[in-house]
């Protein structure tokens, strides 16, 4: 099976794409094309690098010192079969998974009725950051998000409760002397 990535290798040591030190798999292709997106070069479905899944798995095997892996892009849900296969492999390595998507959680659940692989992929994800980037809601005060509309979702709890459950610790703001400080986790 093939996957189209924006980079020919997995990026390591990210501290901005989820909690801890993370490796990032940058998928290529996104139809959301959010104005102000920080990765516009990942929008085309024809650019990037087509790799065999087995090559990516070998890279995962060589990772050292990473707390987990983040799927980003592009939008990983446009390559759900390949991402699902990688996610299952990542889970076998006991790494946690974060995933960024321009789709909302609710729309993914709805789409999964016609494509069950979407829900299978969601089940492998520990934390989902959902929703399009909205330039008018851009904020540097949002932990792990670009705009205030995006949500940091506990997917396991959300599936269990059949409603969106946020990871609350990322929504707490520290206050000091009546001035808001940025929350760094």
C-alpha positions in Angstrom: 0.0 0.0 0.0 1.2 3.5 -0.8 0.8 6.8 1.1 1.5 10.3 -0.2 3.5 12.4 2.2 4.5 16.0 2.2 8.0 15.1 3.3 10.1 12.1 2.4 10.9 11.3 6.0 9.1 11.5 9.3 9.9 14.7 11.2 11.3 14.0 14.7 11.5 16.0 17.9 8.4 18.3 17.5 7.2 20.0 20.6 4.3 21.9 19.0 2.3 19.0 17.4 1.0 17.5 20.5 2.1 16.8 24.1 5.7 15.7 24.6 8.4 15.1 22.1 6.7 13.8 18.9 7.4 12.5 15.5 5.1 13.9 12.8 3.8 12.2 9.7 2.9 15.0 7.3 0.3 13.7 4.8 -0.1 15.3 1.4 -3.5 16.4 0.1 -6.2 18.6 1.6 -9.4 19.9 0.1 -10.2 22.2 3.0 -7.6 24.8 1.8 -8.2 27.0 4.9 -7.1 30.6 4.3 -4.0 31.3 6.4 -3.1 27.6 6.7 0.4 27.2 7.9 1.0 24.2 5.6 -0.5 25.4 2.2 2.2 23.3 0.4 0.4 20.2 1.6 -2.9 21.0 -0.1 -2.2 19.5 -3.6 -3.1 15.8 -3.9 -0.4 15.5 -6.6 2.6 16.9 -4.9 4.7 15.4 -2.2 6.3 12.0 -2.1 4.6 8.6 -2.7 6.0 6.1 -0.3 5.3 2.4 0.4 3.8 1.9 3.9 6.6 -0.5 4.7 9.2 2.2 4.2 7.3 4.4 6.7 7.1 1.5 9.2 10.9 1.1 9.0 11.3 4.8 9.9 8.9 4.3 12.8 11.1 1.4 14.0 14.1 3.6 14.0 12.5 6.4 16.1 14.3 7.1 19.4 13.1 9.4 22.3 9.7 10.2 20.9 6.6 10.2 23.2 4.2 9.6 20.3 3.4 10.2 16.7 1.2 12.9 15.2 -0.6 12.7 11.9 -0.9 16.1 10.3 -0.8 17.5 6.8 -2.7 18.0 4.5 -5.5 16.0 6.1 -4.8 12.4 7.1 -8.5 11.5 6.6 -8.1 11.9 2.8 -5.8 8.8 3.0 -7.6 7.0 5.7 -6.7 3.4 4.6 -3.0 4.1 4.6 -3.1 6.1 7.8 -5.1 3.4 9.5 -2.5 0.8 8.6 0.2 3.0 10.0 -1.8 3.8 13.1 -2.3 0.2 13.9 1.5 -0.3 13.5 2.2 2.7 15.7 -0.1 1.3 18.4 1.8 -2.0 18.3 4.9 0.0 19.2 3.1 1.4 22.3 3.2 5.0 21.1 0.3 7.4 21.5 -1.3 9.1 18.5 -2.5 12.6 17.9 -4.1 13.6 14.7 -5.0 17.0 13.1 -8.0 17.3 10.7 -10.0 20.0 9.1 -13.1 17.8 9.5 -15.1 18.1 12.6 -15.5 15.0 14.8 -19.2 14.9 14.1 -18.7 15.0 10.3 -16.1 12.2 10.6 -18.6 10.0 12.6 -21.2 10.8 9.9 -18.8 10.0 7.1 -17.8 6.7 8.8 -21.3 5.3 8.1 -20.3 5.0 4.4 -16.6 4.3 5.1 -16.1 2.3 8.3 -12.3 2.7 8.0 -12.8 6.3 9.2 -14.1 5.1 12.5 -11.4 2.4 12.7 -8.8 5.2 12.3 -10.5 7.3 15.0 -10.4 4.4 17.4 -6.6 4.3 17.1 -6.2 8.0 17.8 -5.7 9.2 21.4 -6.2 12.9 20.8 -7.9 14.5 17.7 -7.6 18.2 16.9 -10.6 18.8 14.7 -12.1 21.6 12.7 -10.8 23.9 10.0 -8.3 26.7 10.7 -10.3 29.9 10.8 -8.0 32.9 10.2 -10.4 35.3 12.1 -10.2 33.1 15.1 -6.4 32.7 15.0 -4.9 32.8 18.5 -1.4 32.2 19.9 -3.1 31.5 23.3 -4.5 28.1 22.1 -2.4 25.2 23.2 -1.8 22.9 20.2 -4.4 24.7 18.0 -4.2 27.4 15.5 -7.7 28.9 15.9 -10.2 29.0 18.8 -12.8 26.9 16.9 -10.6 23.9 16.8 -11.1 21.3 19.6 -8.7 19.0 21.4 -10.7 15.8 21.7 -10.3 12.7 23.8 -11.3 10.2 21.2 -11.6 7.2 23.4 -13.9 9.0 25.8 -15.9 10.6 23.0 -16.6 7.2 21.4 -17.5 5.7 24.7 -19.9 8.6 25.7 -21.1 9.1 22.1 -20.4 12.9 22.4 -17.4 15.1 22.1 -15.3 15.0 25.2 -12.5 17.6 25.3 -9.1 17.2 26.9 -9.8 19.9 29.5 -6.2 20.6 30.7 -5.5 22.3 27.4 -8.3 24.8 27.9 -7.1 26.2 31.2 -5.6 29.6 31.3 -3.1 30.7 33.9 -3.8 34.1 35.5 -1.2 36.2 37.4 -1.7 39.7 38.6 -5.0 39.8 36.6 -3.0 39.3 33.4 -3.4 36.3 31.3 -0.3 34.3 30.6 0.1 31.8 27.8 -0.3 28.2 29.0 2.7 26.1 28.1 2.4 22.4 28.6 
